[in-house]
């Protein structure tokens, strides 16, 4: 799918469901959804924990039943705040500070 098609799809989306049972190394589609103002419901595995701020940019769930319940809670997420909230963790300054904290712990 080209970028225009993806943007059109995100523009009409109520939420993005990301229910992979295998841990994700990096959830680019999760970041893209938040950048487009779309809340994410994702399994609480792998990088989903790093990308999605539970109850702020989406919901982290453990199973399909929790995902279904989270659909009712999507209106609690302010889609207008998602682009800044989702992308802020990937700003260079934020990432450098996070790396420095890890290096200091080591």
Secondary structure by P-SEA (a helix, b strand, c coil): ccaaaaaaaaaacccccccccccccccaaaaaaaaacbbbbccccccccccccccccbbbbccaaaaaaaaaacccccccaaaaaaaccccaaaaaaaaaaaaaac
